[in-house]
Amino acid sequence: MTPKTFFSIFAVGEALTWALLLAGMFLKYVTRTTEALVSVGGALHGFMFLAFIVATVYVGVSQKWRVGRVLLGLLSAIIPFATVPFEVVVTRRGGLEGGWRLGRGGDEPAGAAEAVVSWTLHRPVVSVVAGLVVVGGVFTALMLSGPPV
C-alpha cells in the first residue's frame, strides 16, 4: 500500500463519517424524528477522526512533510469534509508521491519519530494491530468519559 492509498482511505473515511454525523444531527435537531444516527455517526466519526490524526502524523513523518503541512492536515479534520481537499492539494504538490520513504530500501531514520515509523513499516501486521489498539484505547477512554458537551 502506498502512502497515497493509505492516507486517502483515512481522508475519505473521515469525510464520510462527518456526513453520517451531520445527517444524524439533522434528523435529531431539524426533523426531530430520531436520535439513533447521532450516537452511531458520532461514534464512527470519533474513531475515524482519531485514526485520521494518527494517519496524518504517520504519513507526515514518513514523507518528511513540514510541520505546517502536518498541522494543516490535523486542522482539516476539524472542518467538515476538509480532509478530502487537503488530500487532493497534498497529492498535487507531491506530498504523497512514490513509496514509503522509510520503508525497505528507503532512507535511514533521522530521529525517534522516523525510527518508530520505519520500524512499523517493516512490521505491517504488528503495526496495524498496534494502531487499532492505540486508537481503540483512546476512543474507549473518551467514550467512557462521556459525550462531548
N, CA, C and O atoms as a GROMACS GRO file, in nm:
protein
  596
    1MET      N    1   0.085  -0.117   0.000
    1MET     CA    2   0.000   0.000   0.000
    1MET      C    3   0.090   0.124   0.000
    1MET      O    4   0.184   0.134   0.078
    2THR      N    5   0.059   0.215  -0.087
    2THR     CA    6   0.139   0.337  -0.096
    2THR      C    7   0.093   0.438   0.009
    2THR      O    8  -0.016   0.426   0.064
    3PRO      N    9   0.177   0.539   0.036
    3PRO     CA   10   0.133   0.644   0.128
    3PRO      C   11   0.005   0.713   0.079
    3PRO      O   12  -0.081   0.748   0.160
    4LYS      N   13  -0.008   0.732  -0.052
    4LYS     CA   14  -0.128   0.798  -0.106
    4LYS      C   15  -0.252   0.715  -0.078
    4LYS      O   16  -0.352   0.769  -0.031
    5THR      N   17  -0.247   0.586  -0.106
    5THR     CA   18  -0.362   0.499  -0.081
    5THR      C   19  -0.397   0.498   0.067
    5THR      O   20  -0.513   0.511   0.104
    6PHE      N   21  -0.296   0.481   0.150
    6PHE     CA   22  -0.315   0.477   0.295
    6PHE      C   23  -0.381   0.605   0.344
    6PHE      O   24  -0.481   0.601   0.416
    7PHE      N   25  -0.326   0.720   0.304
    7PHE     CA   26  -0.378   0.848   0.351
    7PHE      C   27  -0.517   0.874   0.295
    7PHE      O   28  -0.604   0.927   0.366
    8SER      N   29  -0.540   0.838   0.169
    8SER     CA   30  -0.671   0.862   0.106
    8SER      C   31  -0.782   0.785   0.176
    8SER      O   32  -0.893   0.836   0.190
    9ILE      N   33  -0.753   0.664   0.219
    9ILE     CA   34  -0.853   0.584   0.290
    9ILE      C   35  -0.903   0.660   0.414
    9ILE      O   36  -1.023   0.667   0.438
   10PHE      N   37  -0.811   0.716   0.489
   10PHE     CA   38  -0.850   0.786   0.612
   10PHE      C   39  -0.911   0.922   0.583
   10PHE      O   40  -1.002   0.965   0.654
   11ALA      N   41  -0.863   0.992   0.480
   11ALA     CA   42  -0.920   1.123   0.445
   11ALA      C   43  -1.065   1.108   0.400
   11ALA      O   44  -1.152   1.184   0.443
   12VAL      N   45  -1.091   1.011   0.314
   12VAL     CA   46  -1.227   0.989   0.265
   12VAL      C   47  -1.315   0.932   0.377
   12VAL      O   48  -1.430   0.973   0.392
   13GLY      N   49  -1.262   0.839   0.455
   13GLY     CA   50  -1.338   0.782   0.566
   13GLY      C   51  -1.378   0.888   0.668
   13GLY      O   52  -1.489   0.884   0.720
   14GLU      N   53  -1.289   0.981   0.696
   14GLU     CA   54  -1.319   1.087   0.792
   14GLU      C   55  -1.431   1.176   0.736
   14GLU      O   56  -1.521   1.215   0.810
   15ALA      N   57  -1.426   1.208   0.607
   15ALA     CA   58  -1.530   1.290   0.545
   15ALA      C   59  -1.665   1.217   0.544
   15ALA      O   60  -1.769   1.277   0.571
   16LEU      N   61  -1.663   1.088   0.511
   16LEU     CA   62  -1.788   1.012   0.509
   16LEU      C   63  -1.852   1.004   0.647
   16LEU      O   64  -1.975   1.013   0.660
   17THR      N   65  -1.771   0.987   0.750
   17THR     CA   66  -1.829   0.980   0.884
   17THR      C   67  -1.878   1.118   0.930
   17THR      O   68  -1.970   1.127   1.011
   18TRP      N   69  -1.816   1.225   0.879
   18TRP     CA   70  -1.871   1.359   0.904
   18TRP      C   71  -2.013   1.365   0.848
   18TRP      O   72  -2.105   1.413   0.914
   19ALA      N   73  -2.030   1.316   0.725
   19ALA     CA   74  -2.162   1.319   0.661
   19ALA      C   75  -2.264   1.240   0.742
   19ALA      O   76  -2.377   1.284   0.760
   20LEU      N   77  -2.223   1.125   0.792
   20LEU     CA   78  -2.314   1.043   0.873
   20LEU      C   79  -2.352   1.116   1.002
   20LEU      O   80  -2.468   1.116   1.042
   21LEU      N   81  -2.254   1.177   1.066
   21LEU     CA   82  -2.283   1.251   1.190
   21LEU      C   83  -2.374   1.371   1.162
   21LEU      O   84  -2.469   1.395   1.236
   22LEU      N   85  -2.345   1.445   1.056
   22LEU     CA   86  -2.429   1.562   1.024
   22LEU      C   87  -2.571   1.519   0.985
   22LEU      O   88  -2.667   1.589   1.018
   23ALA      N   89  -2.585   1.406   0.917
   23ALA     CA   90  -2.718   1.355   0.884
   23ALA      C   91  -2.793   1.319   1.012
   23ALA      O   92  -2.913   1.346   1.024
   24GLY      N   93  -2.723   1.258   1.105
   24GLY     CA   94  -2.786   1.225   1.233
   24GLY      C   95  -2.829   1.349   1.309
   24GLY      O   96  -2.936   1.351   1.369
   25MET      N   97  -2.745   1.452   1.306
   25MET     CA   98  -2.781   1.578   1.374
   25MET      C   99  -2.900   1.644   1.307
   25MET      O  100  -2.984   1.704   1.375
   26PHE      N  101  -2.909   1.635   1.175
   26PHE     CA  102  -3.024   1.689   1.103
   26PHE      C  103  -3.152   1.618   1.146
   26PHE      O  104  -3.254   1.681   1.173
   27LEU      N  105  -3.145   1.484   1.152
   27LEU     CA  106  -3.264   1.408   1.194
   27LEU      C  107  -3.303   1.438   1.338
   27LEU      O  108  -3.421   1.441   1.371
   28LYS      N  109  -3.204   1.459   1.424
   28LYS     CA  110  -3.233   1.484   1.564
   28LYS      C  111  -3.285   1.625   1.588
   28LYS      O  112  -3.386   1.643   1.656
   29TYR      N  113  -3.217   1.724   1.533
   29TYR     CA  114  -3.248   1.862   1.568
   29TYR      C  115  -3.342   1.933   1.472
   29TYR      O  116  -3.413   2.025   1.513
   30VAL      N  117  -3.344   1.894   1.345
   30VAL     CA  118  -3.429   1.963   1.248
   30VAL      C  119  -3.562   1.890   1.230
   30VAL      O  120  -3.668   1.949   1.248
   31THR      N  121  -3.555   1.762   1.196
   31THR     CA  122  -3.680   1.688   1.175
   31THR      C  123  -3.737   1.632   1.305
   31THR      O  124  -3.855   1.598   1.312
   32ARG      N  125  -3.652   1.623   1.407
   32ARG     CA  126  -3.690   1.569   1.538
   32ARG      C  127  -3.754   1.430   1.525
   32ARG      O  128  -3.853   1.399   1.592
   33THR      N  129  -3.696   1.347   1.438
   33THR     CA  130  -3.752   1.214   1.415
   33THR      C  131  -3.679   1.105   1.493
   33THR      O  132  -3.743   1.012   1.544
   34THR      N  133  -3.547   1.113   1.503
   34THR     CA  134  -3.472   1.009   1.573
   34THR      C  135  -3.338   1.062   1.619
   34THR      O  136  -3.280   1.153   1.559
   35GLU      N  137  -3.289   1.002   1.726
   35GLU     CA  138  -3.156   1.036   1.777
   35GLU      C  139  -3.056   0.924   1.750
   35GLU      O  140  -2.937   0.938   1.778
   36ALA      N  141  -3.105   0.814   1.696
   36ALA     CA  142  -3.022   0.694   1.680
   36ALA      C  143  -2.898   0.717   1.595
   36ALA      O  144  -2.790   0.667   1.627
   37LEU      N  145  -2.912   0.793   1.488
   37LEU     CA  146  -2.799   0.813   1.398
   37LEU      C  147  -2.690   0.900   1.459
   37LEU      O  148  -2.574   0.892   1.418
   38VAL      N  149  -2.725   0.983   1.555
   38VAL     CA  150  -2.625   1.069   1.619
   38VAL      C  151  -2.525   0.985   1.698
   38VAL      O  152  -2.405   1.007   1.688
   39SER      N  153  -2.574   0.890   1.774
   39SER     CA  154  -2.481   0.809   1.854
   39SER      C  155  -2.396   0.718   1.765
   39SER      O  156  -2.276   0.701   1.791
   40VAL      N  157  -2.456   0.660   1.662
   40VAL     CA  158  -2.380   0.575   1.570
   40VAL      C  159  -2.282   0.659   1.490
   40VAL      O  160  -2.163   0.628   1.483
   41GLY      N  161  -2.333   0.766   1.428
   41GLY     CA  162  -2.248   0.854   1.348
   41GLY      C  163  -2.140   0.920   1.432
   41GLY      O  164  -2.026   0.934   1.387
   42GLY      N  165  -2.176   0.960   1.552
   42GLY     CA  166  -2.078   1.023   1.641
   42GLY      C  167  -1.966   0.928   1.679
   42GLY      O  168  -1.849   0.966   1.680
   43ALA      N  169  -2.002   0.805   1.711
   43ALA     CA  170  -1.900   0.706   1.749
   43ALA      C  171  -1.810   0.673   1.630
   43ALA      O  172  -1.688   0.668   1.644
   44LEU      N  173  -1.870   0.649   1.514
   44LEU     CA  174  -1.789   0.618   1.396
   44LEU      C  175  -1.699   0.735   1.357
   44LEU      O  176  -1.582   0.717   1.323
   45HIS      N  177  -1.756   0.855   1.364
   45HIS     CA  178  -1.676   0.973   1.330
   45HIS      C  179  -1.563   0.994   1.432
   45HIS      O  180  -1.451   1.028   1.395
   46GLY      N  181  -1.593   0.974   1.558
   46GLY     CA  182  -1.488   0.988   1.660
   46GLY      C  183  -1.373   0.893   1.637
   46GLY      O  184  -1.256   0.932   1.647
   47PHE      N  185  -1.404   0.769   1.606
   47PHE     CA  186  -1.300   0.671   1.579
   47PHE      C  187  -1.221   0.708   1.454
   47PHE      O  188  -1.098   0.702   1.453
   48MET      N  189  -1.291   0.747   1.347
   48MET     CA  190  -1.223   0.781   1.223
   48MET      C  191  -1.143   0.911   1.237
   48MET      O  192  -1.037   0.926   1.177
   49PHE      N  193  -1.193   1.004   1.316
   49PHE     CA  194  -1.119   1.128   1.343
   49PHE      C  195  -0.984   1.094   1.407
   49PHE      O  196  -0.880   1.144   1.363
   50LEU      N  197  -0.986   1.010   1.509
   50LEU     CA  198  -0.861   0.970   1.575
   50LEU      C  199  -0.768   0.896   1.479
   50LEU      O  200  -0.647   0.918   1.479
   51ALA      N  201  -0.826   0.807   1.398
   51ALA     CA  202  -0.745   0.732   1.301
   51ALA      C  203  -0.683   0.826   1.197
   51ALA      O  204  -0.568   0.806   1.157
   52PHE      N  205  -0.758   0.927   1.154
   52PHE     CA  206  -0.705   1.024   1.058
   52PHE      C  207  -0.591   1.104   1.120
   52PHE      O  208  -0.492   1.132   1.052
   53ILE      N  209  -0.603   1.140   1.246
   53ILE     CA  210  -0.496   1.212   1.315
   53ILE      C  211  -0.368   1.128   1.315
   53ILE      O  212  -0.260   1.177   1.283
   54VAL      N  213  -0.382   1.001   1.351
   54VAL     CA  214  -0.267   0.911   1.352
   54VAL      C  215  -0.210   0.896   1.211
   54VAL      O  216  -0.088   0.902   1.192
   55ALA      N  217  -0.296   0.877   1.111
   55ALA     CA  218  -0.250   0.861   0.973
   55ALA      C  219  -0.178   0.986   0.922
   55ALA      O  220  -0.079   0.975   0.851
   56THR      N  221  -0.227   1.102   0.960
   56THR     CA  222  -0.164   1.227   0.916
   56THR      C  223  -0.024   1.241   0.973
   56THR      O  224   0.070   1.274   0.900
   57VAL      N  225  -0.009   1.215   1.101
   57VAL     CA  226   0.123   1.223   1.163
   57VAL      C  227   0.215   1.116   1.105
   57VAL      O  228   0.331   1.143   1.074
   58TYR      N  229   0.163   0.996   1.089
   58TYR     CA  230   0.241   0.882   1.037
   58TYR      C  231   0.294   0.912   0.896
   58TYR      O  232   0.413   0.898   0.870
   59VAL      N  233   0.204   0.951   0.807
   59VAL     CA  234   0.245   0.981   0.669
   59VAL      C  235   0.333   1.105   0.666
   59VAL      O  236   0.430   1.111   0.592
   60GLY      N  237   0.299   1.204   0.747
   60GLY     CA  238   0.380   1.326   0.752
   60GLY      C  239   0.524   1.299   0.792
   60GLY      O  240   0.616   1.356   0.734
   61VAL      N  241   0.543   1.213   0.891
   61VAL     CA  242   0.679   1.177   0.934
   61VAL      C  243   0.749   1.100   0.824
   61VAL      O  244   0.863   1.130   0.789
   62SER      N  245   0.682   1.001   0.768
   62SER     CA  246   0.743   0.917   0.666
   62SER      C  247   0.782   0.996   0.541
   62SER      O  248   0.889   0.976   0.485
   63GLN      N  249   0.694   1.085   0.500
   63GLN     CA  250   0.717   1.157   0.374
   63GLN      C  251   0.788   1.292   0.396
   63GLN      O  252   0.800   1.372   0.303
   64LYS      N  253   0.833   1.316   0.517
   64LYS     CA  254   0.907   1.439   0.552
   64LYS      C  255   0.828   1.566   0.522
   64LYS      O  256   0.881   1.661   0.463
   65TRP      N  257   0.702   1.567   0.563
   65TRP     CA  258   0.624   1.689   0.548
   65TRP      C  259   0.676   1.791   0.647
   65TRP      O  260   0.726   1.757   0.754
   66ARG      N  261   0.665   1.917   0.610
   66ARG     CA  262   0.698   2.024   0.704
   66ARG      C  263   0.592   2.025   0.814
   66ARG      O  264   0.481   1.976   0.795
   67VAL      N  265   0.629   2.082   0.927
   67VAL     CA  266   0.537   2.086   1.041
   67VAL      C  267   0.407   2.158   1.004
   67VAL      O  268   0.299   2.118   1.046
   68GLY      N  269   0.418   2.263   0.925
   68GLY     CA  270   0.298   2.337   0.883
   68GLY      C  271   0.200   2.252   0.805
   68GLY      O  272   0.079   2.265   0.823
   69ARG      N  273   0.251   2.165   0.719
   69ARG     CA  274   0.163   2.077   0.641
   69ARG      C  275   0.095   1.976   0.732
   69ARG      O  276  -0.024   1.948   0.717
   70VAL      N  277   0.169   1.921   0.827
   70VAL     CA  278   0.110   1.827   0.923
   70VAL      C  279   0.001   1.896   1.004
   70VAL      O  280  -0.107   1.841   1.022
   71LEU      N  281   0.028   2.017   1.051
   71LEU     CA  282  -0.072   2.091   1.129
   71LEU      C  283  -0.196   2.122   1.045
   71LEU      O  284  -0.308   2.112   1.095
   72LEU      N  285  -0.177   2.160   0.919
   72LEU     CA  286  -0.292   2.182   0.831
   72LEU      C  287  -0.374   2.054   0.814
   72LEU      O  288  -0.497   2.058   0.813
   73GLY      N  289  -0.304   1.941   0.802
   73GLY     CA  290  -0.374   1.814   0.793
   73GLY      C  291  -0.456   1.786   0.917
   73GLY      O  292  -0.570   1.741   0.908
   74LEU      N  293  -0.397   1.812   1.032
   74LEU     CA  294  -0.469   1.791   1.158
   74LEU      C  295  -0.590   1.884   1.168
   74LEU      O  296  -0.698   1.843   1.210
   75LEU      N  297  -0.571   2.009   1.129
   75LEU     CA  298  -0.682   2.105   1.133
   75LEU      C  299  -0.793   2.069   1.033
   75LEU      O  300  -0.910   2.099   1.058
   76SER      N  301  -0.756   2.006   0.921
   76SER     CA  302  -0.857   1.971   0.821
   76SER      C  303  -0.960   1.872   0.876
   76SER      O  304  -1.071   1.864   0.825
   77ALA      N  305  -0.923   1.797   0.979
   77ALA     CA  306  -1.016   1.701   1.037
   77ALA      C  307  -1.126   1.769   1.118
   77ALA      O  308  -1.230   1.710   1.143
   78ILE      N  309  -1.102   1.892   1.159
   78ILE     CA  310  -1.199   1.964   1.241
   78ILE      C  311  -1.310   2.025   1.155
   78ILE      O  312  -1.424   2.036   1.200
   79ILE      N  313  -1.276   2.063   1.034
   79ILE     CA  314  -1.372   2.126   0.943
   79ILE      C  315  -1.440   2.016   0.862
   79ILE      O  316  -1.372   1.934   0.799
   80PRO      N  317  -1.574   2.011   0.863
   80PRO     CA  318  -1.642   1.905   0.789
   80PRO      C  319  -1.597   1.896   0.643
   80PRO      O  320  -1.595   1.996   0.571
   81PHE      N  321  -1.561   1.776   0.602
   81PHE     CA  322  -1.524   1.741   0.465
   81PHE      C  323  -1.392   1.798   0.417
   81PHE      O  324  -1.357   1.779   0.300
   82ALA      N  325  -1.316   1.867   0.500
   82ALA     CA  326  -1.192   1.932   0.457
   82ALA      C  327  -1.076   1.835   0.438
   82ALA      O  328  -0.976   1.871   0.377
   83THR      N  329  -1.088   1.713   0.488
   83THR     CA  330  -0.978   1.618   0.473
   83THR      C  331  -0.958   1.578   0.327
   83THR      O  332  -0.846   1.552   0.285
   84VAL      N  333  -1.065   1.573   0.249
   84VAL     CA  334  -1.054   1.534   0.108
   84VAL      C  335  -0.983   1.643   0.027
   84VAL      O  336  -0.889   1.611  -0.046
   85PRO      N  337  -1.025   1.770   0.036
   85PRO     CA  338  -0.949   1.874  -0.036
   85PRO      C  339  -0.803   1.882   0.010
   85PRO      O  340  -0.714   1.907  -0.070
   86PHE      N  341  -0.778   1.860   0.139
   86PHE     CA  342  -0.641   1.859   0.187
   86PHE      C  343  -0.561   1.749   0.119
   86PHE      O  344  -0.449   1.772   0.075
   87GLU      N  345  -0.620   1.631   0.110
   87GLU     CA  346  -0.551   1.518   0.044
   87GLU      C  347  -0.526   1.548  -0.103
   87GLU      O  348  -0.420   1.513  -0.156
   88VAL      N  349  -0.621   1.612  -0.171
   88VAL     CA  350  -0.605   1.647  -0.312
   88VAL      C  351  -0.490   1.746  -0.330
   88VAL      O  352  -0.406   1.728  -0.419
   89VAL      N  353  -0.485   1.849  -0.247
   89VAL     CA  354  -0.380   1.950  -0.257
   89VAL      C  355  -0.243   1.888  -0.228
   89VAL      O  356  -0.146   1.914  -0.299
   90VAL      N  357  -0.235   1.807  -0.123
   90VAL     CA  358  -0.107   1.744  -0.089
   90VAL      C  359  -0.061   1.652  -0.203
   90VAL      O  360   0.058   1.646  -0.234
   91THR      N  361  -0.154   1.581  -0.264
   91THR     CA  362  -0.121   1.495  -0.378
   91THR      C  363  -0.067   1.579  -0.494
   91THR      O  364   0.036   1.545  -0.552
   92ARG      N  365  -0.136   1.686  -0.527
   92ARG     CA  366  -0.093   1.772  -0.639
   92ARG      C  367   0.044   1.833  -0.615
   92ARG      O  368   0.121   1.855  -0.709
   93ARG      N  369   0.076   1.859  -0.489
   93ARG     CA  370   0.205   1.920  -0.456
   93ARG      C  371   0.315   1.818  -0.430
   93ARG      O  372   0.425   1.854  -0.389
   94GLY      N  373   0.286   1.690  -0.455
   94GLY     CA  374   0.388   1.586  -0.446
   94GLY      C  375   0.411   1.528  -0.308
   94GLY      O  376   0.506   1.452  -0.289
   95GLY      N  377   0.329   1.563  -0.211
   95GLY     CA  378   0.348   1.514  -0.075
   95GLY      C  379   0.314   1.368  -0.053
   95GLY      O  380   0.343   1.312   0.053
   96LEU      N  381   0.251   1.306  -0.152
   96LEU     CA  382   0.213   1.165  -0.140
   96LEU      C  383   0.269   1.082  -0.255
   96LEU      O  384   0.220   0.973  -0.282
   97GLU      N  385   0.371   1.135  -0.323
   97GLU     CA  386   0.430   1.064  -0.436
   97GLU      C  387   0.516   0.947  -0.391
   97GLU      O  388   0.574   0.947  -0.283
   98GLY      N  389   0.522   0.847  -0.478
   98GLY     CA  390   0.613   0.736  -0.456
   98GLY      C  391   0.575   0.646  -0.341
   98GLY      O  392   0.461   0.645  -0.294
   99GLY      N  393   0.675   0.570  -0.299
   99GLY     CA  394   0.654   0.475  -0.190
   99GLY      C  395   0.687   0.536  -0.055
   99GLY      O  396   0.708   0.657  -0.042
  100TRP      N  397   0.690   0.451   0.043
  100TRP     CA  398   0.723   0.495   0.179
  100TRP      C  399   0.871   0.531   0.184
  100TRP      O  400   0.957   0.448   0.151
  101ARG      N  401   0.901   0.651   0.225
  101ARG     CA  402   1.038   0.699   0.229
  101ARG      C  403   1.123   0.620   0.327
  101ARG      O  404   1.243   0.604   0.307
  102LEU      N  405   1.062   0.571   0.433
  102LEU     CA  406   1.135   0.497   0.536
  102LEU      C  407   1.116   0.346   0.526
  102LEU      O  408   1.156   0.272   0.616
  103GLY      N  409   1.055   0.300   0.418
  103GLY     CA  410   1.030   0.157   0.401
  103GLY      C  411   1.156   0.081   0.364
  103GLY      O  412   1.267   0.135   0.370
  104ARG      N  413   1.139  -0.042   0.327
  104ARG     CA  414   1.253  -0.127   0.289
  104ARG      C  415   1.332  -0.060   0.176
  104ARG      O  416   1.276  -0.020   0.074
  105GLY      N  417   1.463  -0.050   0.197
  105GLY     CA  418   1.548   0.012   0.098
  105GLY      C  419   1.538   0.163   0.095
  105GLY      O  420   1.595   0.227   0.007
  106GLY      N  421   1.466   0.220   0.189
  106GLY     CA  422   1.447   0.365   0.194
  106GLY      C  423   1.553   0.434   0.278
  106GLY      O  424   1.657   0.376   0.309
  107ASP      N  425   1.525   0.556   0.314
  107ASP     CA  426   1.617   0.637   0.395
  107ASP      C  427   1.634   0.580   0.535
  107ASP      O  428   1.546   0.510   0.587
  108GLU      N  429   1.746   0.609   0.593
  108GLU     CA  430   1.770   0.575   0.733
  108GLU      C  431   1.693   0.674   0.821
  108GLU      O  432   1.689   0.793   0.790
  109PRO      N  433   1.631   0.628   0.928
  109PRO     CA  434   1.559   0.719   1.017
  109PRO      C  435   1.652   0.823   1.077
  109PRO      O  436   1.766   0.793   1.114
  110ALA      N  437   1.603   0.947   1.086
  110ALA     CA  438   1.684   1.058   1.135
  110ALA      C  439   1.649   1.100   1.277
  110ALA      O  440   1.712   1.192   1.329
  111GLY      N  441   1.554   1.038   1.339
  111GLY     CA  442   1.515   1.074   1.475
  111GLY      C  443   1.422   0.969   1.531
  111GLY      O  444   1.395   0.867   1.468
  112ALA      N  445   1.373   0.996   1.651
  112ALA     CA  446   1.287   0.898   1.719
  112ALA      C  447   1.157   0.873   1.643
  112ALA      O  448   1.117   0.758   1.626
  113ALA      N  449   1.092   0.980   1.596
  113ALA     CA  450   0.965   0.962   1.523
  113ALA      C  451   0.986   0.882   1.396
  113ALA      O  452   0.908   0.793   1.364
  114GLU      N  453   1.093   0.913   1.322
  114GLU     CA  454   1.121   0.839   1.200
  114GLU      C  455   1.159   0.694   1.230
  114GLU      O  456   1.126   0.604   1.152
  115ALA      N  457   1.227   0.671   1.341
  115ALA     CA  458   1.263   0.534   1.379
  115ALA      C  459   1.137   0.451   1.406
  115ALA      O  460   1.130   0.334   1.367
  116VAL      N  461   1.039   0.511   1.472
  116VAL     CA  462   0.913   0.440   1.501
  116VAL      C  463   0.841   0.408   1.370
  116VAL      O  464   0.795   0.296   1.350
  117VAL      N  465   0.830   0.508   1.282
  117VAL     CA  466   0.762   0.486   1.154
  117VAL      C  467   0.836   0.379   1.072
  117VAL      O  468   0.773   0.291   1.013
  118SER      N  469   0.968   0.387   1.068
  118SER     CA  470   1.047   0.288   0.995
  118SER      C  471   1.024   0.147   1.051
  118SER      O  472   1.004   0.052   0.975
  119TRP      N  473   1.026   0.135   1.182
  119TRP     CA  474   1.004   0.006   1.247
  119TRP      C  475   0.867  -0.050   1.209
  119TRP      O  476   0.854  -0.168   1.178
  120THR      N  477   0.764   0.036   1.212
  120THR     CA  478   0.629  -0.012   1.181
  120THR      C  479   0.613  -0.049   1.034
  120THR      O  480   0.539  -0.142   1.002
  121LEU      N  481   0.682   0.021   0.946
  121LEU     CA  482   0.673  -0.012   0.804
  121LEU      C  483   0.734  -0.148   0.773
  121LEU      O  484   0.698  -0.213   0.674
  122HIS      N  485   0.827  -0.190   0.857
  122HIS     CA  486   0.889  -0.321   0.838
  122HIS      C  487   0.809  -0.434   0.904
  122HIS      O  488   0.840  -0.552   0.885
  123ARG      N  489   0.708  -0.398   0.981
  123ARG     CA  490   0.623  -0.496   1.051
  123ARG      C  491   0.476  -0.455   1.035
  123ARG      O  492   0.412  -0.416   1.133
  124PRO      N  493   0.421  -0.463   0.914
  124PRO     CA  494   0.287  -0.410   0.889
  124PRO      C  495   0.175  -0.474   0.969
  124PRO      O  496   0.084  -0.404   1.013
  125VAL      N  497   0.178  -0.603   0.989
  125VAL     CA  498   0.069  -0.669   1.062
  125VAL      C  499   0.070  -0.625   1.208
  125VAL      O  500  -0.033  -0.589   1.264
  126VAL      N  501   0.187  -0.629   1.268
  126VAL     CA  502   0.201  -0.585   1.408
  126VAL      C  503   0.160  -0.438   1.420
  126VAL      O  504   0.095  -0.399   1.517
  127SER      N  505   0.197  -0.359   1.321
  127SER     CA  506   0.167  -0.216   1.323
  127SER      C  507   0.018  -0.188   1.313
  127SER      O  508  -0.034  -0.101   1.383
  128VAL      N  509  -0.052  -0.261   1.226
  128VAL     CA  510  -0.196  -0.242   1.213
  128VAL      C  511  -0.265  -0.278   1.344
  128VAL      O  512  -0.352  -0.205   1.392
  129VAL      N  513  -0.226  -0.390   1.403
  129VAL     CA  514  -0.285  -0.431   1.531
  129VAL      C  515  -0.254  -0.327   1.639
  129VAL      O  516  -0.343  -0.288   1.715
  130ALA      N  517  -0.129  -0.281   1.645
  130ALA     CA  518  -0.092  -0.181   1.745
  130ALA      C  519  -0.168  -0.051   1.722
  130ALA      O  520  -0.213   0.012   1.818
  131GLY      N  521  -0.182  -0.010   1.597
  131GLY     CA  522  -0.258   0.111   1.566
  131GLY      C  523  -0.402   0.101   1.609
  131GLY      O  524  -0.458   0.195   1.666
  132LEU      N  525  -0.463  -0.014   1.582
  132LEU     CA  526  -0.602  -0.035   1.624
  132LEU      C  527  -0.615  -0.034   1.776
  132LEU      O  528  -0.712   0.019   1.830
  133VAL      N  529  -0.518  -0.093   1.845
  133VAL     CA  530  -0.520  -0.095   1.991
  133VAL      C  531  -0.506   0.047   2.047
  133VAL      O  532  -0.579   0.085   2.139
  134VAL      N  533  -0.414   0.124   1.991
  134VAL     CA  534  -0.394   0.260   2.041
  134VAL      C  535  -0.516   0.347   2.014
  134VAL      O  536  -0.568   0.411   2.105
  135VAL      N  537  -0.562   0.350   1.888
  135VAL     CA  538  -0.679   0.431   1.855
  135VAL      C  539  -0.802   0.381   1.930
  135VAL      O  540  -0.881   0.460   1.982
  136GLY      N  541  -0.818   0.249   1.936
  136GLY     CA  542  -0.931   0.192   2.011
  136GLY      C  543  -0.925   0.223   2.159
  136GLY      O  544  -1.028   0.248   2.222
  137GLY      N  545  -0.806   0.222   2.215
  137GLY     CA  546  -0.791   0.256   2.357
  137GLY      C  547  -0.826   0.400   2.386
  137GLY      O  548  -0.897   0.429   2.482
  138VAL      N  549  -0.776   0.491   2.304
  138VAL     CA  550  -0.809   0.633   2.322
  138VAL      C  551  -0.958   0.654   2.301
  138VAL      O  552  -1.023   0.725   2.377
  139PHE      N  553  -1.013   0.591   2.198
  139PHE     CA  554  -1.156   0.602   2.169
  139PHE      C  555  -1.239   0.552   2.287
  139PHE      O  556  -1.335   0.616   2.328
  140THR      N  557  -1.202   0.437   2.341
  140THR     CA  558  -1.274   0.380   2.455
  140THR      C  559  -1.266   0.471   2.576
  140THR      O  560  -1.366   0.493   2.644
  141ALA      N  561  -1.148   0.524   2.603
  141ALA     CA  562  -1.133   0.616   2.717
  141ALA      C  563  -1.221   0.739   2.698
  141ALA      O  564  -1.284   0.785   2.794
  142LEU      N  565  -1.226   0.792   2.577
  142LEU     CA  566  -1.310   0.909   2.552
  142LEU      C  567  -1.458   0.875   2.565
  142LEU      O  568  -1.536   0.954   2.617
  143MET      N  569  -1.497   0.757   2.517
  143MET     CA  570  -1.637   0.716   2.529
  143MET      C  571  -1.679   0.696   2.674
  143MET      O  572  -1.790   0.731   2.713
  144LEU      N  573  -1.587   0.640   2.754
  144LEU     CA  574  -1.617   0.619   2.896
  144LEU      C  575  -1.624   0.751   2.972
  144LEU      O  576  -1.692   0.761   3.074
  145SER      N  577  -1.552   0.852   2.923
  145SER     CA  578  -1.555   0.982   2.992
  145SER      C  579  -1.684   1.058   2.964
  145SER      O  580  -1.713   1.159   3.030
  146GLY      N  581  -1.762   1.012   2.868
  146GLY     CA  582  -1.891   1.075   2.841
  146GLY      C  583  -1.891   1.148   2.709
  146GLY      O  584  -1.785   1.172   2.650
  147PRO      N  585  -2.012   1.184   2.662
  147PRO     CA  586  -2.023   1.251   2.534
  147PRO      C  587  -1.968   1.395   2.543
  147PRO      O  588  -1.961   1.453   2.651
  148PRO      N  589  -1.929   1.450   2.427
  148PRO     CA  590  -1.884   1.590   2.429
  148PRO      C  591  -1.999   1.682   2.465
  148PRO      O  592  -2.115   1.653   2.435
  149VAL      N  593  -1.967   1.790   2.528
  149VAL     CA  594  -2.071   1.885   2.571
  149VAL      C  595  -2.104   1.984   2.464
  149VAL      O  596  -2.189   2.070   2.483
   0.00000   0.00000   0.00000
